[in-house]
Amino acid sequence: MQMQALPAQADTPDIPVLALDGVTKTFPGVKALSEVSLRLYPGQVTALVGENGAGKSTVVKILTGIYQPDGGAIRVDGTAVRFPTAQDAAAAGITAIHQETVLFDELSVAENIFLGHAPRGRFGLIDTERMVDEARKILHGIGAKVDPNVRLRDLGIANKHLVAIARALSIDARVVIMDEPTAALSHKEIQELYDLVDELKRQDKAILFISHKFDEIFRIADRYTVFRDGQFVGEGLIAEVKESELVKMMVGRPVDQIFPKRAHNVGAEVLQVAGYDHPTEFADIGFTLRKGEILGFYGLVGAGRSEFMQALFGITRPSKGVTKIDGQIRVIRSPADAVENGIVYVPEDRGRQGAITALPIFQNVTLPSLSRTSRSGFLRLAEEFKLAREYTRRLDLRAASLDTPVGNLSGGNQQKVVIAKWLATKPKVIILDEPTKGIDIGSKAAVHEFMAELAAEGLAVIMVSSEIPEVLGMSDRVIVMREGRIVAEVAGAEMTPETLVRHAAGITEAAR
């Protein structure tokens, strides 16, 4: 579907600060971008919307000089330009704030902000006093109450993120690219980021905002541009588009039912947990799980859900607790013990804990199943590819080949690799910790559909999620945790957003 651009706002300049016209980029076996267009205007936020793999990250790397386009033009103030290096893009006033910005804990805040372009004095030496003074001004300008002399390692996550923003703004940018900037922030910190964006707009910066969260897009953006499968689909004003229309443009079809309807064929009890304690993280955790059931775990940050799941999988050691599989007590001291007993865990942090991103897809998928793909101690390549192909096809993994390094995949496809890896072990219980965090709405629908298929095949599923619609839409029952303890178990008519939040926040009937 090709949409015409909507009329610009009256105060929108005719010439954008930065534009892409017909830009194409091809990698071996993959056409990442096919004649895409993008326009960024001063004092406005343009949301770049699309599924994982739509080409958003490739565009960011082209705009920042990391990649060179194969065709098309980059224009600054209407004039065609080239960015052979990242330094050239920075010199043109283009800066990017990435979801995972590389900072250095052992350096000071000021040193991190001006790394690579520190002010210099006599004999070319770094002018430390001036650097600290300028860092303090930038931090003050974004409302960050951070001492520029402090070592980065002494700051919390939110303040480190502000340092990353200050670093990006230290080049006096005209164009600011924000790539999933709220992924690691709390609700309060997100509100502060919104205030920062409003301030950047007042300074006439052109902002490219990339996010999977529609509430953020409709809160913060003035305009939108949609990519699908590396192609430009449409653009326009946020005030004149509905969420359902954006979704249809993103995925090429309406997503009316994100949560698939399931037949509730719950079978015999497969897992029983009792008396799980940890000295600092959780206490007295106990529940049961049946074949074909999806059991949701909900709670606020710090509730102890992930910490318990890691203990159940043998990553950490609880002080006490009993695990029964099919009625038999099983001792789980390590992930290997858990896998051997039919329990697998898909972690929230797939990049660090779920996959070896430097290895190709097929080796990641077969890593826990080497006994099935080897003979007499030798790996059989054909068997590895066969096993990987079977499970990646089931998950509709999108990649040029199974030789593709996992690090080259989009977030949604990386998640599918991690799930495929554990499904290949043929488990009885699969724990999915925030299974759709950081992936787009189309990939979310695919993961939800596959979860439903797993349950229909008799697999017992534990799903940890902070998204209430997901918890309510996918779960047969929901366990609510608060401060390391189970405070409620709800099912049926009790499964409402109000009930989950009330239990998670400890709101009493009297307080209501």
Legacy VTK file of the C-alpha trace (Angstrom):
# vtk DataFile Version 3.0
C-alpha trace
ASCII
DATASET POLYDATA
POINTS 512 float
0.000 0.000 0.000
1.402 3.413 -0.996
-0.082 6.396 0.805
0.230 10.004 -0.256
1.716 12.426 2.214
-0.816 14.459 4.117
-0.667 18.266 3.843
1.968 19.718 6.127
1.067 21.951 9.041
0.945 25.647 8.291
4.091 26.322 10.291
6.037 23.476 8.674
8.887 24.805 6.473
8.852 23.805 2.818
12.412 22.471 3.024
13.185 19.876 5.708
16.394 20.063 7.720
17.210 16.497 6.708
15.690 14.264 4.051
16.187 10.908 2.402
15.033 10.605 -1.217
14.795 7.187 -2.863
17.503 5.657 -0.654
18.384 2.002 -1.276
20.658 -0.295 0.742
21.438 -3.941 -0.006
23.353 -6.492 2.042
24.322 -9.970 0.787
21.027 -11.755 0.193
18.900 -8.993 1.763
17.517 -5.717 0.393
17.291 -3.728 3.610
15.944 -0.522 2.006
14.218 -0.010 -1.328
13.865 3.633 -2.426
12.705 4.933 0.952
11.915 8.547 1.789
12.034 10.422 5.080
11.676 14.090 6.036
12.616 15.792 9.312
11.523 19.349 10.093
12.853 21.837 12.669
10.909 22.016 15.900
8.989 18.812 15.125
9.131 15.179 16.162
8.774 12.624 13.373
8.017 9.077 14.532
9.549 6.353 12.348
7.197 3.395 12.654
7.587 -0.178 11.437
7.986 -3.798 12.454
11.346 -5.271 13.386
13.180 -5.729 10.113
11.346 -2.838 8.425
14.627 -0.961 7.898
14.535 1.557 10.760
17.969 0.697 12.162
19.510 0.734 8.680
18.167 4.252 8.121
19.652 5.422 11.427
23.056 4.008 10.444
22.883 5.729 7.066
21.953 9.053 8.663
24.848 8.763 11.130
27.488 7.778 8.561
27.912 4.151 9.642
26.436 2.766 6.400
26.644 4.222 2.900
23.513 4.067 0.708
23.699 2.185 -2.602
21.357 4.664 -4.259
19.245 7.746 -3.640
20.169 10.988 -1.930
20.649 12.452 1.537
19.782 16.144 1.669
20.541 18.754 4.329
18.568 21.982 3.853
17.734 20.774 0.350
21.358 20.195 -0.711
22.607 16.670 -1.501
25.360 15.536 0.883
27.394 12.431 1.718
28.452 11.150 5.124
31.494 8.916 4.479
32.098 8.631 8.242
30.273 9.125 11.510
32.414 12.219 12.079
31.023 13.741 8.866
27.449 13.166 10.049
28.276 14.712 13.419
29.858 17.710 11.685
26.551 18.209 9.848
24.772 18.362 13.199
23.282 14.840 13.256
23.447 12.874 16.477
21.813 9.673 17.736
20.768 8.479 21.186
20.620 4.712 20.984
18.752 2.235 23.168
22.092 0.806 24.323
24.615 3.643 24.171
28.210 2.661 24.877
29.559 4.535 27.885
32.638 3.967 30.020
32.216 3.384 33.754
35.785 4.275 34.697
35.644 7.706 33.039
34.030 10.788 34.536
30.702 12.117 33.321
32.442 14.991 31.506
34.940 12.628 29.869
32.087 10.441 28.627
30.221 13.431 27.220
33.210 14.764 25.267
34.919 11.480 24.412
36.517 11.917 20.994
35.893 15.656 20.729
37.096 17.173 23.965
38.018 20.885 23.939
41.751 21.425 23.739
44.099 24.151 24.903
47.771 24.854 24.422
49.902 22.190 22.750
46.762 20.234 21.811
46.180 19.005 25.373
42.644 18.468 26.681
41.363 21.529 28.529
39.842 19.696 31.505
38.458 22.802 33.215
36.669 23.946 30.072
35.402 20.420 29.368
33.869 20.141 32.845
32.331 23.599 32.562
30.758 22.853 29.164
29.534 19.445 30.378
27.873 21.160 33.346
26.087 23.587 30.994
24.791 20.760 28.767
23.593 18.747 31.765
21.855 21.801 33.210
20.199 22.430 29.832
18.513 19.017 29.915
17.610 19.212 33.593
20.144 16.599 34.702
21.326 17.072 38.270
24.594 15.239 37.732
28.091 16.298 38.795
30.304 16.209 35.671
33.296 15.189 37.820
31.653 11.999 39.137
32.714 8.654 37.680
30.003 7.123 35.566
30.043 3.871 37.573
28.625 5.765 40.574
25.434 6.746 38.710
22.142 4.892 38.390
20.668 3.732 35.093
18.484 6.810 34.609
21.357 9.252 35.136
23.595 7.224 32.843
20.909 7.610 30.193
20.938 11.384 30.724
24.719 11.356 30.276
24.222 9.531 26.976
21.759 12.241 25.910
24.182 14.969 26.976
26.933 13.263 24.997
24.736 13.261 21.896
23.893 16.951 22.364
27.522 17.964 22.956
28.043 18.410 19.204
25.374 21.164 19.023
23.060 18.984 16.971
20.409 20.177 14.535
18.953 16.674 14.166
18.491 14.359 17.173
17.694 10.687 16.555
16.157 8.830 19.514
16.141 5.057 19.018
13.917 3.348 21.642
15.060 5.895 24.254
12.610 4.828 26.996
13.365 1.091 26.998
15.301 1.161 30.296
13.487 4.039 32.008
10.895 4.109 34.763
7.556 5.904 34.378
8.888 9.033 36.129
12.039 9.034 33.983
9.959 8.666 30.820
7.976 11.764 31.781
11.256 13.615 32.251
12.368 12.475 28.792
9.134 13.864 27.335
9.949 17.204 28.968
13.412 17.048 27.405
11.921 16.415 23.956
9.618 19.408 24.414
12.671 21.523 25.266
14.540 20.295 22.172
11.527 21.245 20.046
11.606 24.756 21.541
15.274 24.891 20.506
14.145 24.119 16.914
15.825 20.709 16.787
14.470 18.213 14.267
13.809 14.940 16.097
13.501 11.430 14.694
11.758 9.258 17.307
11.775 5.466 16.964
9.562 3.474 19.329
7.370 0.383 19.395
5.114 1.994 22.017
2.103 3.630 20.429
1.240 5.612 23.548
4.656 7.286 23.283
4.254 7.953 19.566
0.848 9.604 19.991
2.074 11.552 23.030
5.291 12.909 21.587
5.216 12.960 17.763
3.955 15.625 15.359
4.410 13.542 12.216
4.845 9.886 11.289
6.619 7.905 8.583
5.903 4.193 8.124
8.285 1.587 6.695
7.382 -2.008 5.885
9.850 -4.653 4.658
12.392 -1.969 3.763
9.946 0.162 1.788
8.315 3.528 2.385
4.594 3.035 3.015
3.327 6.460 4.015
3.707 9.619 6.066
1.480 12.269 7.566
0.361 14.104 10.676
-0.145 12.203 13.908
-3.256 14.271 14.627
-4.884 12.892 11.492
-4.229 9.159 11.862
-5.668 6.466 14.118
-3.675 3.765 15.881
-5.488 1.045 13.916
-4.504 2.735 10.651
-0.837 2.849 11.650
-0.926 -0.829 12.590
-2.438 -1.763 9.239
0.242 0.234 7.429
2.988 -1.446 9.472
1.939 -5.053 8.978
0.039 -4.841 5.692
-3.118 -6.154 7.308
-5.399 -5.175 10.189
-4.436 -6.727 13.511
-7.908 -6.964 15.014
-7.093 -9.853 17.285
-3.627 -9.618 18.792
-4.454 -12.280 21.359
-5.604 -15.506 19.650
-8.603 -17.392 20.946
-7.615 -20.735 22.439
-9.342 -23.947 23.303
-8.717 -24.481 27.009
-7.709 -28.132 26.924
-5.846 -28.108 30.227
-4.454 -31.505 31.161
-2.762 -33.163 34.101
-0.532 -31.367 36.582
3.053 -31.251 35.282
4.831 -28.851 37.672
4.469 -28.267 41.390
6.555 -25.681 43.255
6.473 -25.338 47.046
8.252 -23.251 49.688
10.776 -21.480 47.466
12.753 -18.956 49.525
15.716 -16.695 48.806
17.474 -14.584 51.454
16.923 -11.285 49.595
14.710 -11.779 46.533
11.575 -13.825 47.322
9.855 -15.925 49.974
7.353 -18.794 50.234
6.674 -19.173 46.496
4.392 -22.051 45.609
2.008 -22.919 42.778
1.006 -25.661 40.339
0.985 -25.758 36.539
-0.850 -28.076 34.146
-0.246 -29.288 30.620
-1.693 -26.967 28.005
-1.985 -24.099 30.476
-0.561 -20.578 30.220
0.105 -19.237 33.708
0.776 -15.495 33.834
3.002 -13.812 36.420
2.343 -10.100 36.975
3.910 -7.553 39.310
5.551 -4.165 39.474
9.308 -3.573 39.165
11.091 -5.276 42.055
8.334 -7.822 42.681
10.830 -10.697 42.341
9.256 -12.489 39.372
12.371 -12.815 37.202
14.531 -13.605 40.222
12.277 -16.517 41.113
12.203 -17.811 37.532
15.998 -17.794 37.412
16.079 -19.806 40.628
13.539 -22.288 39.251
15.769 -22.726 36.189
18.888 -23.241 38.315
20.679 -19.988 37.434
20.636 -18.887 41.088
20.348 -21.047 44.201
17.346 -20.615 46.544
17.820 -21.229 50.254
15.043 -23.811 50.120
12.236 -25.041 47.915
10.779 -28.193 46.374
10.197 -28.812 42.673
8.088 -31.713 41.414
7.839 -32.744 37.753
4.986 -35.151 36.989
4.673 -35.791 40.717
8.341 -36.688 41.235
10.699 -34.514 43.285
13.518 -33.161 41.133
16.690 -31.481 42.396
17.679 -28.570 40.143
21.088 -27.090 40.902
21.912 -25.747 37.433
20.312 -24.907 34.075
21.584 -28.262 32.796
19.552 -30.002 35.528
16.500 -27.949 34.590
16.765 -28.780 30.880
17.300 -32.457 31.670
14.070 -32.383 33.694
12.107 -30.606 30.973
12.185 -26.977 32.186
13.534 -24.256 29.887
13.802 -20.489 30.353
13.667 -17.725 27.729
15.182 -14.712 29.538
14.133 -11.089 29.335
17.617 -9.974 28.209
17.896 -12.076 25.049
21.041 -10.270 23.848
23.152 -11.123 26.898
21.508 -14.191 28.389
19.501 -15.780 25.590
21.796 -16.008 22.585
25.419 -15.888 21.470
25.011 -13.083 18.986
28.322 -13.691 17.180
27.319 -17.259 16.263
25.020 -18.086 13.338
21.363 -18.927 13.796
21.746 -22.695 13.340
24.454 -23.005 16.016
22.409 -20.994 18.527
19.339 -23.161 17.951
21.207 -26.465 18.306
23.489 -25.477 21.197
21.419 -27.159 23.969
20.688 -30.191 21.735
24.168 -31.271 20.664
23.520 -34.868 21.696
20.882 -35.016 18.940
23.099 -33.492 16.258
26.345 -35.365 16.935
27.611 -38.922 16.650
30.681 -40.402 18.355
31.616 -36.950 19.597
31.507 -35.297 16.163
28.951 -32.694 15.144
26.924 -33.490 12.051
26.345 -30.275 10.132
23.411 -31.645 8.163
21.630 -32.638 11.379
22.259 -29.212 12.887
20.729 -27.470 9.878
17.799 -29.886 9.837
16.960 -29.258 13.493
17.414 -25.488 13.210
15.325 -25.335 10.029
12.449 -27.232 11.673
12.061 -24.856 14.612
12.858 -21.572 12.852
10.212 -22.378 10.242
7.661 -22.993 12.971
8.397 -19.532 14.351
8.433 -17.847 10.907
11.978 -16.589 11.457
12.981 -14.001 8.838
16.650 -14.177 7.832
18.691 -14.492 4.650
20.014 -17.900 5.779
20.646 -19.992 8.864
24.307 -18.947 8.583
23.350 -15.357 9.483
24.870 -14.233 12.816
22.140 -13.679 15.402
23.544 -10.221 16.111
22.518 -9.163 12.597
18.842 -9.951 13.221
16.105 -7.619 14.398
14.995 -7.831 18.031
11.891 -9.825 17.191
13.834 -12.380 15.175
16.472 -12.692 17.899
13.655 -13.538 20.300
12.432 -16.227 17.917
15.926 -17.764 17.792
16.035 -17.995 21.601
12.581 -19.598 21.731
13.504 -22.011 18.915
16.676 -23.004 20.785
14.761 -24.155 23.829
11.837 -25.699 21.976
14.318 -27.930 20.167
15.024 -29.615 23.522
11.359 -30.755 23.596
10.593 -29.416 27.091
7.596 -30.005 29.323
7.601 -26.480 30.796
8.717 -23.284 29.088
9.227 -20.052 31.039
8.887 -16.912 28.905
10.200 -13.833 30.722
8.813 -10.677 29.055
8.544 -12.539 25.709
7.478 -9.507 23.643
9.538 -6.773 25.300
11.078 -4.454 22.721
9.481 -6.064 19.664
6.910 -4.587 17.321
3.193 -5.278 17.213
3.409 -7.666 14.268
6.088 -9.789 15.950
4.101 -9.670 19.192
1.098 -11.152 17.408
3.316 -13.913 15.971
4.765 -14.763 19.416
1.276 -14.803 20.966
0.004 -17.097 18.217
2.911 -19.459 18.741
2.396 -19.472 22.517
-1.184 -20.516 21.898
0.000 -23.304 19.593
2.472 -24.557 22.216
-0.260 -24.707 24.846
-2.578 -26.488 22.400
0.141 -29.112 21.875
0.239 -29.763 25.627
3.269 -27.694 26.636
2.936 -25.965 30.014
3.763 -22.243 29.717
4.771 -19.718 32.370
4.664 -16.149 31.061
6.165 -13.250 33.008
4.893 -9.942 31.646
4.570 -6.333 32.758
1.969 -5.586 30.079
-1.525 -5.969 31.515
-3.255 -6.504 28.126
-0.798 -9.305 27.360
-1.222 -10.957 30.759
-5.020 -10.839 30.550
-5.154 -11.718 26.857
-2.934 -14.807 27.016
-3.230 -16.309 30.506
-5.594 -18.962 31.878
-4.662 -17.864 35.402
-2.562 -14.994 36.747
-0.319 -14.996 39.813
0.434 -11.535 41.197
3.667 -10.894 43.098
4.636 -7.982 45.305
7.897 -7.493 47.194
9.025 -11.058 46.586
5.802 -12.790 47.610
2.712 -14.132 45.896
-0.150 -11.881 46.962
-2.959 -13.162 44.731
-3.986 -15.751 42.184
-6.839 -14.699 39.902
-8.803 -16.431 37.171
-11.983 -16.021 35.185
-14.053 -12.922 35.941
-11.485 -11.740 38.510
-8.913 -11.187 35.753
-9.341 -7.439 35.274
-6.766 -4.629 35.016
-8.052 -3.077 38.234
-7.655 -6.337 40.162
-4.066 -6.913 38.964
-2.945 -3.364 39.726
-4.678 -3.327 43.105
-2.908 -6.505 44.223
0.456 -5.522 42.695
0.416 -2.102 44.334
-0.934 -3.317 47.683
-4.066 -1.177 47.498
-6.559 -2.236 50.167
-10.328 -2.143 49.886
-10.411 0.710 52.396
-7.935 2.739 50.314
-10.093 2.224 47.234
LINES 1 513
512 0 1 2 3 4 5 6 7 8 9 10 11 12 13 14 15 16 17 18 19 20 21 22 23 24 25 26 27 28 29 30 31 32 33 34 35 36 37 38 39 40 41 42 43 44 45 46 47 48 49 50 51 52 53 54 55 56 57 58 59 60 61 62 63 64 65 66 67 68 69 70 71 72 73 74 75 76 77 78 79 80 81 82 83 84 85 86 87 88 89 90 91 92 93 94 95 96 97 98 99 100 101 102 103 104 105 106 107 108 109 110 111 112 113 114 115 116 117 118 119 120 121 122 123 124 125 126 127 128 129 130 131 132 133 134 135 136 137 138 139 140 141 142 143 144 145 146 147 148 149 150 151 152 153 154 155 156 157 158 159 160 161 162 163 164 165 166 167 168 169 170 171 172 173 174 175 176 177 178 179 180 181 182 183 184 185 186 187 188 189 190 191 192 193 194 195 196 197 198 199 200 201 202 203 204 205 206 207 208 209 210 211 212 213 214 215 216 217 218 219 220 221 222 223 224 225 226 227 228 229 230 231 232 233 234 235 236 237 238 239 240 241 242 243 244 245 246 247 248 249 250 251 252 253 254 255 256 257 258 259 260 261 262 263 264 265 266 267 268 269 270 271 272 273 274 275 276 277 278 279 280 281 282 283 284 285 286 287 288 289 290 291 292 293 294 295 296 297 298 299 300 301 302 303 304 305 306 307 308 309 310 311 312 313 314 315 316 317 318 319 320 321 322 323 324 325 326 327 328 329 330 331 332 333 334 335 336 337 338 339 340 341 342 343 344 345 346 347 348 349 350 351 352 353 354 355 356 357 358 359 360 361 362 363 364 365 366 367 368 369 370 371 372 373 374 375 376 377 378 379 380 381 382 383 384 385 386 387 388 389 390 391 392 393 394 395 396 397 398 399 400 401 402 403 404 405 406 407 408 409 410 411 412 413 414 415 416 417 418 419 420 421 422 423 424 425 426 427 428 429 430 431 432 433 434 435 436 437 438 439 440 441 442 443 444 445 446 447 448 449 450 451 452 453 454 455 456 457 458 459 460 461 462 463 464 465 466 467 468 469 470 471 472 473 474 475 476 477 478 479 480 481 482 483 484 485 486 487 488 489 490 491 492 493 494 495 496 497 498 499 500 501 502 503 504 505 506 507 508 509 510 511
